[in-house]
Amino acid sequence: MTAADTRVQLVRDATFVRLDPGGGITGLRGTAPDGLFLRDARHLSLWQLTVDGAGPVPLVPATAETDHTATSVLTPAGTRDDPPAYTVFREQAVGAGTLTEHLRLVSNRPGPVTARIDLTVDADFADLFELRSDGRDYAKPDSRYETRATGGGADFDYRRAEWHARTTLTCRPAPDVVADAPSAPRPTARTLSWHLELDAHEQADLHLTVRAHPHGLPARRPSVPRPHRGTVTATDDLARSCERGLADVDLLTIPVPGVDGEEVYVPAAGIPWFLTLFGRDSLLTSYFLLPYRPDTAAATLSALAATQGRRHDSFSGEQPGRIVHETRHGELAHFRQVPYGRYYGAVDATPLFLVLLHAHHETTGDSSPARRLEQHARRAVDWMFTDGGLDKHGYLVYTPDPGGLINQNWKDSAGAVCFTDGTQAPGPIAVSEAQGYAYDALVRTAALARDIWRDEPYARRLSEAADRLRSRFVADFWMPDADFPALALDGDGRRVDALASDAGHLLWSGILDTERGHRVGRRLLEPDFFSGWAIRTLAAGQRSYHPLSYHRGSAWPHDNAVIALGLARYGLADAVRTVAEGLVAAAARHGHRLPEVIAGYDRSATAGPVPYAHACSPQAWAAATPLALRTALQRCAQDDRPGGRVVP
């Protein structure tokens, strides 16, 4: 949400709701849709309260009391000489597939008062991809909507072929009348009405429960367990940001099937668009959390092993051994109108899976995930050499997918992988950071093969492949004039010459020698890259730079977290402290919650970081960023050798 956004967002148990300042829902689409959402669908699209025939006056606008509850205070219209006859105290909460509301009406008069309460309700069951307002339309042949009044409220029903979704509203006491709502945007809306008699200074209560019944989900879903967050003590802004980050990871934790069919709990990517399993996002979030919550990594590895590619499918990008990019449960994915049911359009999730698998063992000493997932790891390595492109191209590559993602690295917006003039690189594209991940994955998997799987020939093969990749990377990617690595190689082998933050990921993976790593690290802290808040995705001053873009000049906390860990690896402690200070200061100005992305404007330009208008918040890898910063700072404190750390 932006700084000017006055809507309230509540989230719990894989369910979230967005409300207007009065606690209502208006059916918005676009950047910040409102409604009740579960499993990629909007189960409540209209929730409009009127009192005595008019919209209430919010004396206290809807305010989030906790992450899943909100309160507001409303009245009918009144004047100084004729104040409102009663006050409505509104309490709302979201839980596992539910929105509950308690309306407490309190009479302000010494005599009897009749309060008229009307609630207009609708459920459009819109898929999240329909709500983006990106100019795309999706046919829904033979879809049927039905609304039924019940003894205690109303049921909203949607069917299309075998697809069936419902939303139920139960009221206590039952409404006096359930009627059509002719002024509502859709004919399925209904208005529920109550006439409540209040004696002098008496109160009356309305209890409303909305329950979403998505297609394919059991009627009763257990709550997501919440681990105790006793990891850090909030004594400074970094500690407070860590506390907030852990709380946000809890909010975004969802249940998904693991590799043997068991249910595991993993961090979803973010709200409002990505409350689902994402390969890259969940892997990096889990990596950032490793020293503090290693069980998150084990769960993520299990979930991604369960969805690992088994066949070739050009529509979804599935390939044997490939790790999934995202999973979706909505109607459009079910009918293959979008490729995201299980979409594999990521060049980097597969090596990151291998990185996390080894890092979990390295951090915890627990070899059970590495043993359990040995065959999945070997299939992931096979993918890197075959469909991933290492054998054919010498690098991991992707071909832009016009039906899915044009770019399939973390900068996955169209045009993000560009030359300095702003031209999008043509495919097949080899982005620089993915080669670093591949190198690290080969090195780490070789260690697993040697130490856990006891397969020395396989370990030797992977180590030799890693050495060759490291050697040719510098020869092919390093730009002598810029003294900096290229963002990518395009389909013709040309260096994509935009100066980009992806270079910092090469420090994290260790693919650069010490001298070049130090030069890259120092370059990323120069003013055209470092805004004072964070390192920009593209250095300012280039033709392609735009401070309000998604990936061409904005600044991403998780990007900076990866870079900070890389700076620490190369012993650049002062640079780590500079990046950490900027991000922690930015977090402090956001209630210690880092958003997905901030604008690229310089810190000297405004009192606080300029929001990016379309940022997800909370967002998992941004939430985990303070923990990664803490780890990077701790590593610097432990490594006091002059001249920086020597990279193997």
C-alpha positions in Angstrom: 0.0 0.0 0.0 1.1 3.6 -0.6 1.6 6.2 2.1 -1.7 7.9 1.0 -3.7 4.7 1.0 -6.2 4.9 3.8 -7.6 1.4 3.4 -7.0 -1.2 6.1 -5.5 -4.6 5.4 -6.0 -7.6 7.7 -4.4 -11.0 7.2 -4.4 -14.4 8.9 -4.3 -18.0 8.0 -3.8 -17.6 4.3 -6.8 -15.2 4.2 -6.8 -11.4 3.8 -9.3 -8.6 3.6 -8.9 -5.0 2.5 -11.4 -2.4 3.9 -12.2 1.2 3.3 -12.0 3.8 6.2 -15.5 2.9 7.3 -14.8 -0.8 7.3 -16.6 -1.4 4.0 -15.8 -3.1 0.7 -16.5 -1.3 -2.6 -15.4 -3.8 -5.3 -12.2 -2.0 -6.3 -10.0 -3.3 -9.0 -6.5 -2.4 -10.1 -3.5 -1.6 -8.0 -5.1 -2.1 -4.6 -8.3 -4.2 -4.9 -10.5 -4.5 -1.8 -12.5 -7.5 -0.7 -12.1 -10.8 1.2 -9.6 -13.1 -0.5 -8.7 -16.7 -0.3 -6.9 -19.0 -2.7 -6.6 -16.4 -5.5 -10.3 -15.4 -5.5 -12.4 -12.6 -4.1 -15.1 -14.1 -2.0 -16.6 -10.8 -0.9 -16.7 -7.8 -3.3 -19.3 -5.6 -1.6 -19.9 -4.9 2.0 -21.6 -1.6 2.5 -23.2 -0.5 5.8 -25.8 2.2 6.0 -27.5 3.6 9.1 -30.9 5.3 8.9 -30.8 5.1 5.1 -27.4 6.8 4.6 -23.7 6.1 4.9 -22.5 6.5 8.5 -20.1 9.2 9.6 -16.8 7.6 10.7 -15.9 9.3 14.0 -13.0 6.9 14.3 -12.0 5.5 10.9 -11.2 1.8 10.6 -7.9 1.1 12.4 -6.0 -2.1 12.6 -5.7 -3.0 16.2 -3.7 -6.2 15.4 -2.6 -7.7 12.2 -6.0 -9.5 11.9 -8.5 -7.2 13.7 -9.8 -3.7 13.1 -12.1 -1.3 14.9 -14.1 1.8 13.9 -16.7 4.1 15.5 -19.6 5.2 13.3 -22.8 7.3 13.7 -25.8 8.5 11.7 -25.5 12.0 10.5 -26.1 14.6 13.2 -25.6 18.3 14.1 -24.5 20.3 17.1 -28.1 20.8 18.2 -29.3 17.4 17.1 -26.5 14.9 17.8 -26.7 11.3 16.6 -29.3 9.1 18.3 -26.9 6.2 18.6 -23.3 5.2 18.0 -22.1 2.0 16.2 -18.9 0.4 17.5 -17.6 -1.8 14.8 -15.1 -4.7 15.3 -13.9 -6.8 12.4 -11.5 -9.7 12.3 -10.2 -12.1 9.6 -9.3 -15.7 10.2 -9.1 -19.0 8.2 -11.5 -18.3 5.4 -13.7 -16.0 7.4 -14.5 -12.4 8.1 -16.4 -11.8 11.4 -18.0 -8.5 12.4 -19.5 -7.3 15.6 -21.7 -4.2 15.5 -22.5 -2.8 18.9 -25.2 -0.1 18.7 -25.4 2.1 21.8 -28.2 4.6 22.3 -27.3 8.1 23.2 -30.9 9.2 24.1 -32.8 9.1 27.4 -35.8 7.6 25.6 -36.5 4.7 23.1 -34.7 4.8 19.8 -35.2 2.7 16.6 -32.1 2.1 14.6 -32.3 1.0 11.0 -29.3 -0.9 9.8 -28.8 -2.0 6.2 -26.0 -4.1 4.8 -25.5 -4.5 1.1 -23.4 -7.6 0.2 -22.1 -9.3 -2.9 -19.5 -11.8 -3.9 -18.1 -11.6 -7.5 -15.7 -14.5 -7.1 -13.2 -12.7 -9.3 -9.9 -14.3 -9.9 -6.9 -12.2 -8.8 -5.7 -12.0 -12.4 -9.0 -10.4 -13.4 -8.6 -7.7 -10.8 -5.2 -6.4 -12.1 -6.8 -4.1 -14.7 -4.0 -4.9 -17.1 -6.2 -4.8 -20.2 -6.8 -8.5 -20.4 -10.2 -10.0 -20.5 -11.0 -13.7 -19.7 -14.0 -15.5 -21.1 -16.1 -17.5 -18.6 -18.4 -19.6 -20.7 -21.5 -20.9 -19.0 -20.7 -19.3 -15.7 -23.6 -19.1 -13.3 -24.1 -16.9 -10.2 -26.9 -17.4 -7.7 -27.9 -15.7 -4.5 -30.2 -17.3 -2.0 -31.7 -15.8 1.2 -31.4 -18.1 4.2 -33.0 -18.1 7.6 -30.0 -16.4 9.0 -28.5 -14.4 6.1 -27.6 -15.2 2.5 -25.6 -17.6 0.3 -23.7 -16.6 -2.8 -22.9 -19.3 -5.3 -20.7 -19.5 -8.4 -20.4 -22.4 -10.8 -18.6 -22.9 -14.1 -18.4 -26.5 -15.4 -16.9 -28.5 -12.5 -15.8 -25.3 -10.7 -17.9 -24.4 -7.6 -17.2 -21.7 -5.1 -19.5 -20.3 -2.4 -19.6 -17.5 0.2 -22.0 -17.7 3.1 -23.2 -15.0 5.4 -24.7 -15.9 8.7 -26.2 -13.2 11.0 -27.2 -13.1 14.6 -29.9 -12.0 15.0 -31.3 -12.9 11.6 -32.2 -9.9 9.4 -35.8 -8.7 9.2 -35.6 -8.5 5.4 -33.3 -9.8 2.7 -34.0 -7.9 -0.6 -32.6 -7.3 -4.0 -30.2 -4.3 -4.2 -31.1 -2.6 -7.5 -28.5 0.2 -7.1 -25.6 -2.2 -6.6 -23.2 -2.9 -9.5 -24.3 -6.5 -9.9 -27.8 -8.1 -9.8 -26.5 -10.8 -7.3 -26.1 -8.3 -4.5 -28.6 -8.3 -1.6 -29.4 -5.9 1.1 -30.1 -7.2 4.6 -32.1 -5.0 6.9 -32.6 -4.8 10.7 -34.9 -2.5 12.8 -33.4 -2.5 16.3 -35.3 -1.1 19.2 -33.1 0.5 21.8 -34.3 1.6 25.2 -32.7 4.6 27.0 -28.9 4.3 26.8 -29.4 0.6 26.0 -27.2 -1.4 23.5 -28.0 -4.0 20.8 -25.6 -6.3 19.1 -25.3 -7.7 15.5 -22.9 -10.6 14.9 -22.0 -11.3 11.3 -19.9 -14.2 9.9 -18.8 -14.4 6.3 -17.2 -17.8 5.3 -15.5 -18.4 2.1 -15.8 -21.9 0.5 -13.2 -22.0 -2.4 -13.2 -24.7 -5.0 -11.2 -27.7 -3.9 -10.6 -26.7 -0.3 -12.0 -28.7 2.7 -14.8 -27.0 4.5 -12.7 -26.7 7.7 -9.1 -25.6 7.5 -6.8 -25.6 10.5 -5.2 -22.4 11.6 -1.5 -21.9 10.7 0.7 -22.5 13.7 2.6 -19.5 14.9 6.0 -20.0 16.3 7.2 -18.1 19.3 9.1 -15.0 18.2 11.7 -14.9 20.9 14.6 -14.8 18.5 15.6 -11.1 19.0 15.1 -8.5 21.7 13.7 -5.2 20.4 16.2 -2.7 21.8 17.0 -0.7 18.7 15.6 -0.1 15.2 17.3 -3.1 13.7 15.9 -5.4 16.4 12.4 -3.8 16.1 12.6 -4.4 12.3 13.6 -8.0 12.9 10.6 -8.4 15.3 8.2 -6.9 12.7 9.7 -9.0 10.0 9.2 -12.2 11.9 5.7 -11.2 12.6 5.1 -10.6 8.9 6.6 -13.9 8.0 4.1 -15.5 10.4 1.2 -13.6 8.7 2.3 -14.8 5.3 2.8 -18.5 6.3 0.5 -20.8 4.4 0.0 -24.6 4.5 1.0 -26.5 1.3 1.7 -30.2 0.5 5.2 -31.4 1.1 7.2 -34.0 -0.7 5.6 -37.0 0.9 2.1 -35.6 1.0 2.5 -34.2 4.5 1.3 -30.6 5.1 4.2 -28.1 5.6 4.1 -24.4 6.4 6.0 -22.0 4.1 6.2 -18.3 3.5 4.0 -17.0 0.7 5.4 -14.2 -1.3 3.2 -11.2 -0.4 -0.1 -9.4 -0.3 -2.3 -8.6 -2.2 -1.1 -10.4 -5.3 1.1 -13.2 -4.1 -0.4 -15.1 -1.1 0.9 -18.4 -2.5 4.0 -20.5 -2.9 6.7 -18.8 -5.0 9.9 -20.6 -5.7 12.4 -17.8 -5.7 10.7 -15.7 -3.0 10.2 -18.6 -0.6 13.8 -19.8 -1.1 15.5 -16.5 -0.5 13.1 -15.7 2.4 14.0 -19.1 3.9 17.7 -18.5 3.4 17.5 -15.1 5.2 15.8 -16.8 8.1 18.2 -19.8 8.3 20.1 -18.8 11.4 16.9 -18.0 13.2 14.2 -20.4 11.8 15.8 -23.3 10.0 12.5 -25.2 10.0 11.2 -22.7 7.4 13.9 -23.8 5.0 13.2 -27.5 5.5 9.5 -26.9 4.9 10.2 -24.8 1.7 12.5 -27.4 0.3 9.9 -30.1 0.9 7.2 -28.0 -0.8 9.3 -27.2 -3.8 10.5 -30.8 -4.2 6.8 -31.8 -4.2 6.2 -29.5 -7.2 9.4 -30.2 -9.1 8.9 -30.5 -12.8 8.5 -34.0 -14.2 7.7 -33.5 -17.9 7.9 -31.0 -20.7 4.9 -28.6 -21.0 5.5 -25.5 -23.1 2.4 -23.7 -21.7 3.6 -23.7 -18.1 7.3 -24.0 -18.8 7.5 -27.2 -16.9 10.7 -29.3 -17.5 12.1 -32.3 -15.7 13.9 -31.3 -12.6 13.0 -27.6 -12.8 11.8 -25.9 -9.6 8.4 -24.2 -9.8 8.2 -20.4 -10.0 4.7 -20.0 -8.6 1.6 -22.0 -7.9 -2.0 -20.8 -8.2 -5.4 -22.2 -7.1 -7.8 -19.8 -8.9 -10.4 -20.4 -11.6 -8.3 -19.1 -14.5 -5.4 -21.3 -13.6 -7.7 -24.3 -13.2 -9.1 -23.8 -16.7 -5.5 -23.1 -18.1 -6.5 -19.5 -19.1 -3.3 -18.4 -17.4 -0.2 -20.6 -17.1 0.3 -20.1 -13.4 -1.4 -23.2 -11.9 2.1 -24.5 -11.7 4.3 -22.0 -13.6 8.0 -22.8 -14.1 9.1 -19.6 -15.7 12.2 -18.9 -13.5 15.8 -19.5 -14.4 17.0 -19.1 -10.9 14.7 -21.1 -8.6 16.4 -24.4 -9.5 20.0 -23.4 -8.5 18.6 -21.5 -5.4 16.9 -24.8 -4.3 20.3 -26.4 -4.3 21.9 -23.5 -2.5 19.3 -23.7 0.3 19.5 -27.5 0.6 23.2 -27.3 1.3 23.0 -24.1 3.4 20.4 -25.8 5.7 22.8 -28.6 6.4 25.7 -26.2 6.8 23.8 -24.1 9.3 22.1 -26.8 11.3 24.3 -29.9 10.9 21.1 -31.8 10.1 21.7 -34.0 7.1 18.1 -35.4 6.9 16.7 -33.0 4.2 19.8 -33.5 2.1 19.5 -37.3 2.3 15.7 -37.2 1.8 15.9 -34.9 -1.2 19.0 -36.4 -2.9 17.1 -37.5 -6.0 15.4 -34.2 -6.3 18.7 -32.4 -6.0 20.3 -34.6 -8.7 17.3 -33.9 -11.0 17.7 -30.2 -10.3 21.4 -30.4 -11.3 20.4 -32.4 -14.5 18.0 -29.6 -15.4 20.8 -27.0 -15.1 23.0 -28.9 -17.6 20.2 -29.8 -20.0 17.1 -27.6 -20.3 18.7 -24.9 -18.2 21.4 -24.4 -20.8 24.8 -25.1 -19.2 25.7 -27.8 -21.7 24.5 -25.9 -24.8 25.1 -22.3 -23.9 27.6 -22.5 -21.2 25.2 -20.6 -18.9 21.8 -20.8 -17.5 19.5 -19.1 -20.0 15.8 -18.4 -20.5 13.7 -17.5 -23.6 11.2 -14.8 -23.0 7.6 -16.2 -22.6 5.0 -13.8 -24.2 2.2 -15.8 -22.5 3.9 -15.6 -19.1 7.0 -13.7 -18.1 9.2 -11.9 -20.5 12.1 -12.0 -18.0 12.5 -15.0 -15.8 15.0 -13.8 -13.3 14.1 -11.8 -10.1 13.7 -8.7 -12.2 10.8 -10.2 -14.1 9.0 -7.2 -15.4 9.1 -6.6 -19.2 12.1 -4.4 -20.1 13.9 -5.0 -16.9 16.9 -6.7 -18.5 18.0 -3.9 -20.8 20.9 -2.1 -22.4 21.8 1.4 -21.2 19.5 2.8 -23.9 16.6 1.0 -22.4 16.2 -1.7 -25.1 15.1 -5.0 -23.8 17.6 -7.8 -24.4 16.5 -10.5 -26.8 16.6 -14.1 -25.9 17.9 -16.6 -25.0 19.1 -14.5 -22.1 21.8 -15.3 -19.6 21.4 -13.0 -16.7 24.5 -12.5 -14.5 23.2 -13.3 -11.1 21.8 -16.6 -12.2 25.3 -17.7 -13.3 26.5 -16.9 -9.8 23.7 -19.0 -8.3 24.6 -21.8 -10.7 28.2 -21.6 -9.6 27.3 -21.7 -5.9 24.8 -24.5 -6.5 27.4 -26.6 -8.2 30.0 -26.0 -5.4 27.5 -26.7 -2.6 25.9 -29.8 -4.3 29.4 -31.1 -4.8 29.9 -30.8 -1.0 26.7 -32.7 -0.4 27.8 -35.4 -2.8 31.1 -35.7 -1.1 30.0 -35.4 2.6 26.5 -36.8 2.7 25.9 -38.9 -0.4 29.4 -40.4 -0.5 29.6 -40.0 -4.3 33.1 -38.7 -5.0 33.0 -39.0 -8.8 29.8 -36.9 -8.9 31.3 -34.4 -6.5 34.4 -34.1 -8.7 32.2 -33.6 -11.8 30.3 -30.8 -10.2 33.4 -29.1 -8.8 35.1 -29.1 -12.2 32.0 -27.7 -13.9 31.9 -24.9 -11.2 35.5 -24.0 -11.9 34.9 -23.8 -15.6 31.8 -21.7 -15.2 33.7 -19.3 -12.9 36.5 -18.9 -15.4 34.4 -18.2 -18.5 32.0 -15.9 -16.5 34.7 -13.3 -16.0 35.9 -13.6 -19.6 32.4 -13.2 -21.0 30.6 -10.9 -18.6 33.3 -8.5 -17.3 33.1 -5.0 -19.1 36.6 -3.6 -19.0 35.6 0.0 -19.8 33.0 0.0 -17.0 35.1 -2.2 -14.7 31.9 -3.9 -13.9 30.0 -7.1 -14.9 27.3 -6.9 -17.5 23.7 -7.4 -16.5 23.3 -10.2 -19.0 24.4 -11.7 -22.3 21.7 -11.6 -24.9 20.8 -14.2 -27.6 23.7 -13.0 -29.8 26.2 -13.1 -27.0 26.3 -9.3 -26.6 26.9 -7.9 -23.2 23.8 -6.2 -21.9 25.6 -3.2 -20.6 23.2 -1.5 -18.1 24.9 -1.0 -14.7 22.6 -3.0 -12.4 22.4 -4.2 -8.8 22.5 -7.8 -9.9 26.3 -7.5 -9.7 26.0 -7.5 -6.0 24.5 -11.0 -6.1 27.8 -12.2 -7.6 29.4 -11.4 -4.3 26.9 -13.5 -2.4 27.5 -16.5 -4.7 31.3 -16.0 -4.7 31.8 -16.3 -8.4 34.1 -13.3 -8.6 37.7 -13.2 -7.4 38.6 -11.1 -4.4 39.9 -8.1 -6.3 37.0 -7.8 -8.7 34.6 -8.5 -5.8 36.0 -5.6 -3.9 35.7 -3.3 -6.9 32.1 -4.2 -7.5 31.3 -3.8 -3.8 32.7 -0.3 -3.7 31.1 0.7 -6.9 27.6 -0.3 -5.6 28.1 2.3 -2.8 28.7 5.2 -5.1 26.0 7.9 -5.2 24.5 6.8 -8.6 23.8 3.4 -7.1 23.3 4.0 -3.4 20.4 6.4 -2.7 21.1 6.7 1.0 18.3 4.4 1.8 19.3 1.4 -0.4 21.2 0.4 -3.5 19.1 1.0 -6.7 18.3 -1.7 -9.2 19.9 0.5 -11.9 22.5 3.2 -11.4 21.1 6.7 -11.8 22.1 8.7 -14.9 21.6 5.9 -17.4 19.0 6.5 -20.1 17.0 3.5 -18.9 16.9 4.7 -15.2 13.5 5.6 -13.7 13.1 6.0 -9.9 9.5 4.9 -10.0 9.9 1.9 -12.1 9.5 -1.7 -10.8 13.0 -2.8 -11.7 14.8 0.0 -13.5 15.8 2.4 -10.7 13.7 1.6 -7.7 15.3 -0.1 -4.7 14.4 -3.5 -3.3 15.1 -4.4 0.3 15.7 -8.1 -0.5 18.1 -7.2 -3.3 20.1 -5.2 -0.8 20.0 -8.0 1.7 21.6 -10.4 -0.8 24.2 -7.7 -1.6 24.8 -7.1 2.1 25.5 -10.8 2.6 27.8 -10.7 -0.4 29.6 -7.7 0.9 30.1 -9.5 4.2 31.5 -12.5 2.4 34.2 -10.3 0.8 35.0 -8.6 4.1 33.6 -5.2 3.1 32.4 -4.4 6.6 32.0 -0.6 6.1 29.8 -1.1 3.1 27.7 -3.6 5.0 27.1 -1.1 7.8 26.2 1.6 5.3 23.6 -0.5 3.5 22.2 -1.8 6.8 21.9 1.7 8.2 20.0 3.0 5.2 17.5 0.1 5.1 17.0 0.2 8.9 16.3 3.9 8.7 13.8 3.3 5.9 12.1 0.5 7.9 11.8 2.8 10.9 9.8 5.3 8.8 7.5 2.5 7.7 6.6 1.3 11.3 9.7 -1.0 11.1 8.0 -2.9 8.2 10.0 -2.8 5.0 7.8 -2.8 1.9 8.6 -4.9 -1.2 10.2 -1.9 -3.0 10.8 1.8 -2.5 11.4 4.6 -5.1 14.9 5.3 -6.1 15.0 9.0 -5.0 18.0 10.2 -3.1 17.7 10.3 0.7 18.5 14.0 0.7 15.4 14.7 -1.4 12.7 13.9 1.2 12.3 13.3 4.9 11.6 9.7 4.3 11.8 7.1 1.5 9.3 7.7 -1.3 6.9 4.8 -1.6 6.6 2.8 -4.7 2.9 2.9 -5.6 2.3 -0.8 -6.3 4.4 -2.4 -3.6 3.2 -5.5 -1.8 3.2 -5.1 2.0 3.8 -7.3 3.9 6.1 -9.1 1.5 8.1 -12.1 2.6 11.6 -11.5 1.5 11.3 -7.8 2.5 10.1 -9.0 5.9 13.1 -11.3 6.2 15.6 -8.6 5.1 16.3 -7.3 8.6 17.3 -10.8 9.7 19.7 -11.0 6.7 21.2 -7.7 7.6 21.7 -8.8 11.2 23.5 -11.9 9.9 25.7 -9.9 7.6 26.6 -7.5 10.4 27.4 -10.4 12.7 29.7 -12.0 10.1 31.6 -8.7 9.7 32.0 -8.5 13.5 33.5 -12.0 13.5 35.9 -11.4 10.6 38.4 -8.8 11.6 41.1 -9.8 9.2 42.6 -6.7 7.3 42.0 -6.5 3.6 38.8 -8.5 3.5 38.0 -12.1 3.4 39.7 -14.3 0.8 37.0 -16.0 -1.4 37.7 -19.6 -2.2 
